[in-house]
Amino acid sequence: MTELAFGHICNAFLDLFSAHKISIPELYQVRLFLEPEIARLAALAITPEYAERLKQALKDEELVATSLWEDIRMTTAVHYILAEMCGNRFFKPSSDPP
């Protein structure tokens, strides 16, 4: 059985994009629908620990990355924390962020 996780959905979107079955504007539209709800759910679950992790992740985004993978890790950390805060297993990454 395949684990249902956000990482698998991301890979499916990448496959669809590569096969020209979905466009960047369509992917952007999906984000416009999902992100406000993720933010709303995360706000309901805020704790001092989550607030500190978010503040640190936002500070880290301002640092100069030494590699592409470090840049990706730094710029996606906030999204992973918000998804974790939702408490919905669908948003759980299939693996740790790069």
N, C-alpha and C positions, 0 to 999 in steps of 0.2 A: 504494500500500500504506500503510495506517495504522500508524504507529509504536505498538508496545505500550509503554505507559508508565502509571505510577500515576495521572497526571492524567486520562488517558482513562477509567480505571476509576472514579475519583472522579466524573467527569461522568456516567458511566453510572449510578452509584448515585444521584446527584442526580435524574436523569431518572426512575429507578424510584420514588424517594421522591415526586417531584412527581406521578407518575401513580398513587400509592397502591398500588404493587405491592410495596413493602417498607416496613417500619416502623422507627422509631428504635430500639426494642429489638432488632430483627433486625440493624441496622447495628452497634449496640453489641456484639452477640454476635460479629459478624465481627471487630471490633477485638480482642475478648478472645482469639480464636484466633490472629490475626496478630501482634499486638504482642510477645508473649513470644518468638516465633521471630525476629522482627526484632532484638530486643534481644540474643538469644543470638548470632545471626550477627554483629552489630555488635561484641559483646564479643570475639569471636574475631579481629576485624580491628583492634582498638584500637592506635593509635600515639600517641606523644606529641603529634603535630600534631592528631589527631582529639580527643584528650583536652582539649587547649587550646581547640579550637573548641567542644566541648560545654560546657566551663566558661563560656566567654564567652556562648554562646547562653542558658544558664541564668541568668546574671547579667542579660542583656538583658531576659529575661522579667519581671524585677522593676521595670524602668523604667516610667514613665508614658508611654504612647503619645500622640502628638499627633493621630493619625487612626486610623480603623478599619483601614485597610490596613497601617499601621505596627504596630498591635496584632496583626493576623493574621500578619504577617511575623515578629514577635518570638515569638509563641506557637507557630509551626509550625517554626521554625528547627531545633530539636532533632530533630524528626521527620525533616526532610530530611537532616540530617547522619547520623542513624542509618541511614536508608535508603541513603544513599550508601556508608556503611561496609559494608553487606551485599554490595556488589559485584554485585547482581542487577539486570539492566537493567529488570525489571518494576517495581522500586521507584523508578526514576529519574523525577523530575518531568518532565512534558511541556514545561514551561517553568520559568524561574526562579520561585521563590516570590515572591508580591507584595511 
